[in-house]
C-alpha cells in the first residue's frame, strides 16, 4: 500500500451553503460553486462534497450545486450524504461525481453498496465508515464492492493498513 497523501478539501453543504462541520453550522461560504473552484485552482487533488440536507427538496438543491461544481472544476469530485436509495447514487454519479459515498452505518447500507457496485461498477462506489471495528467486521464487503473508504474520524493507520489496501480518506475538522 502506498503512503501517498493527497490534498482533498471537504465542502459540507446545508441549505445551499458551505458550513464549517457536521455539528457546527457556521456558514463558510454562500457560494459553494466558487469555493469549489477556488480549491480546484489552489491545487487540490480531489474534492469531497457532503450533503447535510434532510429534506428531498434540499437534497435536489445540493445535487444541482454538484452539477454546477462539476462544470467548473477539473479535479475528481466524490460526493455523499443523504444517500437513501439507489436512485440517489445514480443522481450523484450523473451529476458528474467520480464516486458516490454510501454511509456504512445505515441499516440497509450493505445491500445498497452491493447493488450500487453491481449497477455502476465498484470504481464508482466509496463508503463512509465511522470506526475501525466497522471496517474490520465488513472488510470483505468493502474490498469487493468499494474503491475508496472515507473515515469520518481519525483512525490508527497501522490497523487500517493491516486489513485493507483500499485507498482511504480521513475527514478531520
N, CA, C and O of each residue as an XYZ file, in Angstrom:
692
protein
N       0.843     -1.190      0.000
C       0.000      0.000      0.000
C       0.883      1.245      0.000
O       1.880      1.330      0.717
N       0.492      2.180     -0.806
C       1.236      3.429     -0.907
C       0.878      4.359      0.238
O      -0.263      4.380      0.701
N       1.855      5.124      0.690
C       1.603      6.122      1.726
C       1.432      7.509      1.113
O       1.565      8.518      1.806
N       1.139      7.559     -0.180
C       0.936      8.804     -0.878
C      -0.216      9.576     -0.242
O      -1.291      9.026     -0.002
N       0.023     10.846      0.023
C      -1.006     11.681      0.631
C      -1.502     12.669     -0.408
O      -0.724     13.263     -1.154
N      -2.812     12.828     -0.438
C      -3.442     13.771     -1.361
C      -4.122     14.869     -0.551
O      -4.565     14.648      0.576
N      -4.196     16.051     -1.143
C      -4.916     17.154     -0.522
C      -6.347     17.121     -1.045
O      -6.592     17.357     -2.228
N      -7.299     16.822     -0.141
C      -8.699     16.678     -0.519
C      -9.559     17.531      0.404
O      -9.933     17.085      1.489
N      -9.878     18.763     -0.020
C     -10.772     19.579      0.789
C     -12.180     18.976      0.801
O     -12.594     18.303     -0.143
N     -12.884     19.229      1.868
C     -14.251     18.750      2.014
C     -15.182     19.950      2.148
O     -14.954     20.835      2.973
N     -16.221     19.971      1.337
C     -17.242     21.007      1.442
C     -18.504     20.340      1.971
O     -19.055     19.435      1.344
N     -18.948     20.797      3.125
C     -20.189     20.297      3.705
C     -21.287     21.293      3.346
O     -21.180     22.479      3.658
N     -22.335     20.814      2.695
C     -23.388     21.692      2.191
C     -24.677     21.497      2.974
O     -25.180     20.383      3.123
N     -25.195     22.620      3.471
C     -26.512     22.613      4.105
C     -27.251     23.868      3.640
O     -26.705     24.971      3.672
N     -28.482     23.686      3.215
C     -29.302     24.802      2.711
C     -28.591     25.572      1.599
O     -28.736     26.791      1.504
N     -27.832     24.882      0.765
C     -27.172     25.516     -0.362
C     -25.919     26.292     -0.020
O     -25.356     26.973     -0.878
N     -25.471     26.198      1.237
C     -24.286     26.947      1.682
C     -23.251     25.988      2.249
O     -23.585     24.903      2.726
N     -21.983     26.405      2.188
C     -20.907     25.613      2.793
C     -20.847     25.945      4.280
O     -20.763     27.112      4.664
N     -20.891     24.900      5.118
C     -20.832     25.100      6.568
C     -19.550     24.489      7.127
O     -18.887     23.690      6.465
N     -19.214     24.878      8.360
C     -17.937     24.503      8.962
C     -17.765     23.013      9.210
O     -16.726     22.447      8.870
N     -18.771     22.366      9.801
C     -18.605     20.964     10.189
C     -19.973     20.352     10.425
O     -20.982     21.057     10.419
N     -20.012     19.063     10.630
C     -21.275     18.351     10.832
C     -22.075     18.925     12.002
O     -23.296     19.056     11.919
N     -21.389     19.264     13.080
C     -22.081     19.796     14.266
C     -21.824     21.289     14.463
O     -22.141     21.833     15.521
N     -21.258     21.951     13.466
C     -21.019     23.395     13.514
C     -21.511     23.979     12.194
O     -20.830     23.893     11.172
N     -22.684     24.565     12.228
C     -23.329     25.043     11.000
C     -22.963     26.490     10.657
O     -23.694     27.168      9.935
N     -21.826     26.955     11.179
C     -21.331     28.287     10.810
C     -21.118     28.319      9.301
O     -20.480     27.428      8.740
N     -21.649     29.341      8.649
C     -21.543     29.435      7.195
C     -20.131     29.901      6.802
O     -19.667     30.964      7.215
N     -19.470     29.068      5.994
C     -18.146     29.402      5.472
C     -18.254     30.164      4.157
O     -17.461     31.065      3.883
N     -19.241     29.793      3.349
C     -19.427     30.447      2.058
C     -20.870     30.272      1.613
O     -21.459     29.202      1.769
N     -21.421     31.325      1.064
C     -22.764     31.243      0.491
C     -22.692     30.838     -0.974
O     -23.715     30.518     -1.579
N     -21.484     30.848     -1.554
C     -21.281     30.486     -2.953
C     -20.423     29.220     -3.020
O     -19.200     29.280     -3.139
N     -21.090     28.094     -2.941
C     -20.414     26.794     -2.889
C     -19.631     26.523     -4.176
O     -18.539     25.957     -4.130
N     -20.174     26.916     -5.298
C     -19.515     26.657     -6.581
C     -18.190     27.423     -6.664
O     -17.180     26.868     -7.098
N     -18.193     28.685     -6.252
C     -16.945     29.476     -6.256
C     -15.922     28.899     -5.286
O     -14.725     28.894     -5.575
N     -16.386     28.412     -4.137
C     -15.478     27.794     -3.170
C     -14.826     26.553     -3.780
O     -13.617     26.359     -3.651
N     -15.618     25.720     -4.439
C     -15.071     24.520     -5.088
C     -14.052     24.907     -6.156
O     -12.997     24.280     -6.262
N     -14.357     25.928     -6.943
C     -13.440     26.393     -7.987
C     -12.136     26.901     -7.373
O     -11.054     26.667     -7.912
N     -12.249     27.601     -6.239
C     -11.054     28.096     -5.551
C     -10.173     26.936     -5.088
O      -8.956     26.981     -5.263
N     -10.771     25.903     -4.502
C      -9.995     24.726     -4.096
C      -9.318     24.095     -5.309
O      -8.146     23.723     -5.246
N     -10.052     23.974     -6.407
C      -9.506     23.433     -7.645
C      -8.299     24.246     -8.096
O      -7.246     23.690     -8.410
N      -8.459     25.556     -8.125
C      -7.403     26.451     -8.607
C      -6.187     26.495     -7.683
O      -5.082     26.817     -8.121
N      -6.391     26.172     -6.404
C      -5.292     26.205     -5.433
C      -4.532     24.878     -5.352
O      -3.622     24.741     -4.534
N      -4.894     23.900     -6.191
C      -4.098     22.683     -6.274
C      -4.637     21.467     -5.550
O      -3.893     20.511     -5.337
N      -5.892     21.468     -5.169
C      -6.464     20.274     -4.530
C      -6.394     19.097     -5.496
O      -6.513     19.273     -6.709
N      -6.203     17.902     -4.957
C      -6.130     16.694     -5.777
C      -7.508     16.126     -6.090
O      -7.710     15.476     -7.116
N      -8.435     16.376     -5.206
C      -9.780     15.821     -5.304
C     -10.655     16.689     -4.419
O     -10.141     17.436     -3.586
N     -11.951     16.605     -4.583
C     -12.879     17.382     -3.774
C     -13.931     16.442     -3.209
O     -14.515     15.633     -3.931
N     -14.160     16.560     -1.923
C     -15.162     15.748     -1.239
C     -16.342     16.653     -0.912
O     -16.170     17.696     -0.282
N     -17.530     16.262     -1.335
C     -18.743     17.033     -1.074
C     -19.658     16.181     -0.199
O     -19.968     15.040     -0.539
N     -20.085     16.741      0.925
C     -21.020     16.044      1.813
C     -22.315     16.841      1.892
O     -22.312     18.017      2.254
N     -23.402     16.198      1.555
C     -24.728     16.803      1.576
C     -25.328     16.575      2.966
O     -25.588     15.439      3.360
N     -25.541     17.664      3.699
C     -26.107     17.555      5.044
C     -27.612     17.809      5.065
O     -28.203     17.943      6.136
N     -28.235     17.877      3.890
C     -29.662     18.158      3.820
C     -30.479     17.046      4.467
O     -30.041     15.900      4.575
N     -31.669     17.421      4.887
C     -32.563     16.426      5.472
C     -33.802     16.207      4.623
O     -34.401     15.133      4.676
N     -34.198     17.201      3.841
C     -35.400     17.065      3.010
C     -35.009     16.710      1.580
O     -33.882     16.965      1.155
N     -35.947     16.119      0.842
C     -35.707     15.789     -0.560
C     -35.492     17.058     -1.377
O     -34.688     17.069     -2.310
N     -36.204     18.123     -1.033
C     -36.063     19.394     -1.747
C     -34.648     19.948     -1.595
O     -34.038     20.368     -2.578
N     -34.120     19.949     -0.363
C     -32.751     20.422     -0.131
C     -31.726     19.505     -0.792
O     -30.694     19.962     -1.284
N     -32.024     18.205     -0.796
C     -31.139     17.237     -1.447
C     -31.045     17.543     -2.949
O     -29.957     17.503     -3.524
N     -32.172     17.845     -3.576
C     -32.173     18.188     -5.000
C     -31.378     19.467     -5.250
O     -30.685     19.577     -6.261
N     -31.475     20.443     -4.326
C     -30.711     21.681     -4.463
C     -29.211     21.371     -4.412
O     -28.435     21.932     -5.185
N     -28.809     20.485     -3.511
C     -27.402     20.100     -3.412
C     -26.952     19.374     -4.678
O     -25.841     19.603     -5.155
N     -27.792     18.510     -5.224
C     -27.446     17.820     -6.471
C     -27.262     18.814     -7.618
O     -26.391     18.629     -8.468
N     -28.078     19.861     -7.641
C     -27.927     20.908     -8.648
C     -26.583     21.622     -8.471
O     -25.888     21.897     -9.449
N     -26.223     21.920     -7.222
C     -24.919     22.540     -6.947
C     -23.780     21.605     -7.376
O     -22.764     22.055     -7.905
N     -23.959     20.323     -7.145
C     -22.950     19.335     -7.532
C     -22.741     19.345     -9.048
O     -21.605     19.263     -9.514
N     -23.814     19.443     -9.813
C     -23.695     19.534    -11.275
C     -22.916     20.792    -11.667
O     -22.051     20.748    -12.541
N     -23.230     21.905    -11.016
C     -22.546     23.167    -11.317
C     -21.065     23.097    -10.946
O     -20.211     23.597    -11.678
N     -20.768     22.475     -9.807
C     -19.373     22.306     -9.373
C     -18.601     21.490    -10.406
O     -17.485     21.847    -10.781
N     -19.198     20.404    -10.856
C     -18.508     19.530    -11.811
C     -18.276     20.196    -13.153
O     -17.432     19.737    -13.922
N     -18.997     21.263    -13.458
C     -18.765     22.011    -14.698
C     -17.572     22.954    -14.585
O     -16.980     23.316    -15.603
N     -17.203     23.364    -13.356
C     -16.149     24.379    -13.207
C     -14.840     23.845    -12.626
O     -13.831     24.550    -12.656
N     -14.830     22.624    -12.101
C     -13.584     22.067    -11.565
C     -13.039     21.015    -12.523
O     -13.774     20.433    -13.320
N     -11.738     20.788    -12.426
C     -11.079     19.824    -13.298
C     -10.423     18.718    -12.486
O      -9.531     18.021    -12.969
N     -10.874     18.566    -11.255
C     -10.376     17.515    -10.370
C     -11.539     16.577    -10.061
O     -12.699     16.970    -10.190
N     -11.247     15.351     -9.658
C     -12.330     14.426     -9.322
C     -13.138     14.936     -8.128
O     -12.594     15.511     -7.185
N     -14.442     14.708     -8.196
C     -15.349     15.047     -7.103
C     -15.974     13.749     -6.599
O     -16.482     12.944     -7.380
N     -15.927     13.564     -5.300
C     -16.551     12.415     -4.651
C     -17.616     12.991     -3.727
O     -17.334     13.896     -2.943
N     -18.842     12.470     -3.815
C     -19.939     13.093     -3.076
C     -20.805     12.062     -2.365
O     -20.985     10.935     -2.827
N     -21.333     12.490     -1.226
C     -22.232     11.637     -0.461
C     -23.059     12.458      0.491
O     -23.032     13.688      0.467
N     -23.791     11.765      1.325
C     -24.693     12.410      2.267
C     -26.108     12.329      1.744
O     -26.364     12.591      0.569
N     -27.014     11.970      2.607
C     -28.433     11.857      2.258
C     -28.653     10.844      1.138
O     -29.562     11.009      0.325
N     -27.834      9.806      1.092
C     -27.997      8.730      0.109
C     -28.855      7.655      0.767
O     -28.387      6.901      1.621
N     -30.114      7.602      0.355
C     -31.067      6.690      0.986
C     -31.491      5.539      0.085
O     -32.004      4.526      0.560
N     -31.274      5.701     -1.222
C     -31.726      4.688     -2.175
C     -30.783      4.682     -3.385
O     -29.974      5.592     -3.564
N     -30.904      3.662     -4.189
C     -30.067      3.511     -5.376
C     -30.210      4.715     -6.308
O     -29.245      5.107     -6.963
N     -31.391      5.294     -6.371
C     -31.637      6.468     -7.206
C     -30.730      7.631     -6.798
O     -30.278      8.386     -7.658
N     -30.454      7.788     -5.482
C     -29.565      8.853     -5.010
C     -28.141      8.636     -5.514
O     -27.461      9.589     -5.895
N     -27.696      7.393     -5.515
C     -26.365      7.069     -6.039
C     -26.308      7.450     -7.514
O     -25.344      8.070     -7.965
N     -27.333      7.079     -8.258
C     -27.393      7.407     -9.684
C     -27.337      8.916     -9.909
O     -26.596      9.385    -10.772
N     -28.114      9.676     -9.140
C     -28.147     11.131     -9.314
C     -26.783     11.759     -9.018
O     -26.363     12.684     -9.712
N     -26.100     11.263     -7.999
C     -24.761     11.781     -7.678
C     -23.798     11.504     -8.829
O     -23.054     12.390     -9.251
N     -23.816     10.285     -9.328
C     -22.915      9.921    -10.420
C     -23.264     10.670    -11.706
O     -22.366     11.109    -12.425
N     -24.533     10.820    -11.999
C     -24.951     11.538    -13.206
C     -24.687     13.036    -13.098
O     -24.691     13.739    -14.109
N     -24.459     13.531    -11.884
C     -24.115     14.950    -11.720
C     -22.665     15.216    -12.126
O     -22.239     16.365    -12.244
N     -21.920     14.135    -12.335
C     -20.522     14.270    -12.734
C     -19.533     13.810    -11.687
O     -18.325     13.868    -11.917
N     -20.013     13.352    -10.539
C     -19.109     12.879     -9.493
C     -18.393     11.606     -9.934
O     -18.955     10.763    -10.632
N     -17.153     11.495     -9.512
C     -16.332     10.310     -9.819
C     -16.831      9.094     -9.043
O     -16.842      7.972     -9.549
N     -17.248      9.351     -7.790
C     -17.746      8.295     -6.912
C     -18.862      8.838     -6.040
O     -18.909     10.028     -5.727
N     -19.751      7.951     -5.657
C     -20.794      8.264     -4.681
C     -20.416      7.588     -3.365
O     -19.969      6.441     -3.351
N     -20.599      8.304     -2.270
C     -20.274      7.769     -0.943
C     -21.540      7.238     -0.290
O     -22.544      7.944     -0.187
N     -21.483      5.998      0.146
C     -22.606      5.380      0.856
C     -22.203      5.221      2.312
O     -21.128      4.701      2.613
N     -23.055      5.662      3.201
C     -22.802      5.623      4.641
C     -22.991      4.203      5.159
O     -24.100      3.669      5.120
N     -21.911      3.588      5.644
C     -21.970      2.202      6.108
C     -22.753      2.052      7.409
O     -23.107      0.930      7.773
N     -23.034      3.133      8.117
C     -23.744      2.997      9.392
C     -25.262      2.893      9.214
O     -25.972      2.610     10.178
N     -25.765      3.115      8.012
C     -27.208      2.955      7.767
C     -27.561      1.470      7.790
O     -26.746      0.629      7.411
N     -28.755      1.155      8.228
C     -29.154     -0.247      8.390
C     -29.163     -1.027      7.072
O     -28.871     -2.223      7.075
N     -29.483     -0.393      5.966
C     -29.554     -1.079      4.680
C     -28.316     -0.860      3.818
O     -28.332     -1.128      2.617
N     -27.252     -0.374      4.432
C     -26.083      0.052      3.656
C     -25.409     -1.087      2.894
O     -25.033     -0.912      1.735
N     -25.252     -2.233      3.516
C     -24.536     -3.319      2.851
C     -25.239     -3.726      1.554
O     -24.594     -3.936      0.527
N     -26.540     -3.832      1.612
C     -27.318     -4.175      0.420
C     -27.173     -3.080     -0.639
O     -26.991     -3.379     -1.819
N     -27.253     -1.821     -0.224
C     -27.145     -0.716     -1.179
C     -25.751     -0.656     -1.802
O     -25.621     -0.369     -2.992
N     -24.713     -0.921     -1.016
C     -23.348     -0.924     -1.532
C     -23.200     -1.995     -2.608
O     -22.645     -1.737     -3.677
N     -23.695     -3.192     -2.323
C     -23.594     -4.285     -3.291
C     -24.372     -3.965     -4.563
O     -23.854     -4.135     -5.667
N     -25.624     -3.499     -4.413
C     -26.448     -3.187     -5.589
C     -25.827     -2.051     -6.408
O     -25.836     -2.090     -7.639
N     -25.292     -1.048     -5.723
C     -24.686      0.090     -6.416
C     -23.455     -0.340     -7.199
O     -23.274      0.065     -8.348
N     -22.614     -1.155     -6.588
C     -21.405     -1.625     -7.266
C     -21.759     -2.503     -8.463
O     -21.110     -2.432     -9.506
N     -22.787     -3.326     -8.307
C     -23.192     -4.186     -9.420
C     -23.774     -3.364    -10.566
O     -23.585     -3.709    -11.732
N     -24.474     -2.291    -10.249
C     -25.103     -1.473    -11.295
C     -24.135     -0.490    -11.939
O     -24.135     -0.333    -13.160
N     -23.303      0.181    -11.125
C     -22.463      1.261    -11.642
C     -20.982      0.910    -11.718
O     -20.212      1.607    -12.380
N     -20.578     -0.168    -11.044
C     -19.177     -0.561    -11.008
C     -18.538     -0.192     -9.672
O     -18.810      0.871     -9.115
N     -17.705     -1.060     -9.179
C     -17.012     -0.866     -7.897
C     -16.253      0.447     -7.858
O     -16.198      1.098     -6.814
N     -15.658      0.854     -8.999
C     -14.844      2.065     -9.045
C     -15.670      3.327     -8.820
O     -15.100      4.391     -8.583
N     -16.986      3.238     -8.886
C     -17.874      4.389     -8.693
C     -18.420      4.482     -7.268
O     -19.196      5.385     -6.957
N     -18.014      3.544     -6.397
C     -18.591      3.493     -5.052
C     -17.513      3.683     -3.988
O     -16.480      3.013     -3.989
N     -17.791      4.622     -3.077
C     -16.977      4.818     -1.874
C     -17.891      4.538     -0.690
O     -19.115      4.563     -0.816
N     -17.300      4.278      0.431
C     -18.088      4.013      1.628
C     -17.564      4.874      2.766
O     -16.354      5.007      2.952
N     -18.493      5.462      3.534
C     -18.057      6.199      4.724
C     -18.211      5.281      5.929
O     -19.218      4.593      6.095
N     -17.181      5.296      6.757
C     -17.119      4.408      7.926
C     -16.753      5.253      9.137
O     -15.902      6.139      9.062
N     -17.410      4.962     10.252
C     -17.183      5.747     11.465
C     -16.035      5.251     12.331
O     -15.486      6.023     13.116
N     -15.658      3.981     12.207
C     -14.624      3.459     13.094
C     -13.949      2.227     12.497
O     -14.437      1.631     11.536
N     -12.822      1.865     13.088
C     -12.048      0.730     12.600
C     -12.826     -0.574     12.729
O     -12.741     -1.426     11.844
N     -13.585     -0.750     13.817
C     -14.327     -2.003     14.018
C     -15.284     -2.288     12.865
O     -15.427     -3.433     12.438
N     -15.938     -1.241     12.366
C     -16.852     -1.420     11.233
C     -16.085     -1.904     10.013
O     -16.540     -2.804      9.308
N     -14.934     -1.316      9.763
C     -14.100     -1.779      8.648
C     -13.682     -3.223      8.866
O     -13.785     -4.047      7.956
N     -13.216     -3.530     10.056
C     -12.726     -4.884     10.350
C     -13.825     -5.921     10.114
O     -13.586     -6.948      9.479
N     -15.028     -5.654     10.625
C     -16.139     -6.608     10.500
C     -16.646     -6.725      9.069
O     -17.196     -7.761      8.695
N     -16.470     -5.684      8.265
C     -17.040     -5.658      6.920
C     -15.981     -5.563      5.827
O     -16.285     -5.158      4.705
N     -14.754     -5.930      6.141
C     -13.661     -5.730      5.192
C     -13.872     -6.464      3.878
O     -13.464     -5.959      2.833
N     -14.495     -7.636      3.893
C     -14.715     -8.371      2.644
C     -15.687     -7.619      1.730
O     -15.462     -7.511      0.525
N     -16.760     -7.108      2.314
C     -17.734     -6.326      1.534
C     -17.073     -5.069      0.978
O     -17.239     -4.740     -0.196
N     -16.330     -4.376      1.821
C     -15.653     -3.145      1.392
C     -14.680     -3.461      0.261
O     -14.652     -2.759     -0.750
N     -13.888     -4.512      0.427
C     -12.900     -4.876     -0.594
C     -13.566     -5.227     -1.924
O     -13.090     -4.834     -2.989
N     -14.662     -5.963     -1.852
C     -15.307     -6.448     -3.067
C     -16.131     -5.384     -3.800
O     -16.233     -5.413     -5.027
N     -16.721     -4.439     -3.043
C     -17.704     -3.544     -3.660
C     -17.360     -2.051     -3.623
O     -18.130     -1.240     -4.138
N     -16.229     -1.669     -3.030
C     -15.907     -0.239     -2.905
C     -14.493      0.044     -3.394
O     -13.610     -0.810     -3.311
N     -14.290      1.264     -3.906
C     -12.958      1.636     -4.379
C     -12.314      2.710     -3.507
O     -11.184      3.121     -3.773
N     -13.019      3.174     -2.466
C     -12.454      4.171     -1.567
C     -13.203      4.122     -0.247
O     -14.408      3.871     -0.209
N     -12.475      4.365      0.834
C     -13.069      4.433      2.174
C     -12.890      5.861      2.678
O     -11.795      6.421      2.623
N     -13.972      6.434      3.167
C     -13.913      7.752      3.797
C     -14.167      7.545      5.283
O     -15.287      7.250      5.697
N     -13.118      7.704      6.078
C     -13.271      7.583      7.528
C     -13.790      8.909      8.070
O     -13.249      9.970      7.758
N     -14.822      8.842      8.867
C     -15.457     10.041      9.395
C     -14.754     10.553     10.653
O     -15.106     11.611     11.175
N     -13.764      9.808     11.138
C     -12.972     10.197     12.317
C     -11.543      9.725     12.100
O     -11.284      8.878     11.245
N     -10.643     10.263     12.856
C      -9.251      9.796     12.787
C      -9.186      8.336     13.213
O      -9.944      7.882     14.070
N      -8.265      7.619     12.595
C      -8.116      6.194     12.875
C      -6.638      5.853     13.001
O      -5.772      6.643     12.626
N      -6.365      4.683     13.527
C      -5.000      4.171     13.628
C      -4.620      3.579     12.260
O      -5.119      2.523     11.871
N      -3.730      4.276     11.541
C      -3.372      3.858     10.190
C      -2.765      2.475     10.123
O      -3.013      1.739      9.169
N      -1.965      2.103     11.127
C      -1.363      0.768     11.105
C      -2.429     -0.315     11.124
O      -2.302     -1.328     10.436
N      -3.476     -0.108     11.908
C      -4.579     -1.071     11.948
C      -5.305     -1.120     10.605
O      -5.606     -2.199     10.095
N      -5.581      0.039     10.044
C      -6.282      0.098      8.760
C      -5.469     -0.617      7.692
O      -6.008     -1.436      6.948
N      -4.176     -0.317      7.608
C      -3.328     -0.923      6.581
C      -3.178     -2.427      6.765
O      -2.848     -3.136      5.815
N      -3.415     -2.919      7.976
C      -3.303     -4.361      8.206
C      -4.522     -5.126      7.685
O      -4.458     -6.346      7.533
N      -5.642     -4.425      7.404
C      -6.845     -5.135      6.954
C      -7.323     -4.745      5.555
O      -8.189     -5.423      5.002
N      -6.788     -3.676      4.969
C      -7.251     -3.293      3.640
C      -6.172     -2.551      2.862
O      -5.323     -1.869      3.435
N      -6.226     -2.699      1.550
C      -5.376     -1.881      0.684
C      -6.236     -0.925     -0.140
O      -5.748     -0.299     -1.080
N      -7.512     -0.816      0.214
C      -8.405      0.138     -0.434
C      -7.976      1.551     -0.071
O      -7.734      1.825      1.105
N      -7.873      2.458     -1.039
C      -7.490      3.839     -0.726
C      -8.429      4.458      0.311
O      -9.638      4.230      0.284
N      -7.852      5.247      1.224
C      -8.612      5.818      2.337
C      -8.460      7.337      2.397
O      -7.418      7.892      2.050
N      -9.515      7.978      2.839
C      -9.543      9.394      3.114
C     -10.017      9.539      4.553
O     -10.936      8.838      4.976
N      -9.397     10.442      5.307
C      -9.828     10.680      6.682
C     -10.302     12.118      6.790
O      -9.552     13.047      6.487
N     -11.539     12.308      7.219
C     -12.056     13.653      7.444
C     -11.574     14.157      8.789
O     -11.705     13.475      9.806
N     -11.026     15.335      8.784
C     -10.623     15.967     10.049
C     -11.133     17.383     10.062
O     -11.196     18.040      9.023
N     -11.499     17.854     11.234
C     -12.018     19.223     11.318
C     -10.879     20.210     11.446
O     -11.114     21.416     11.531
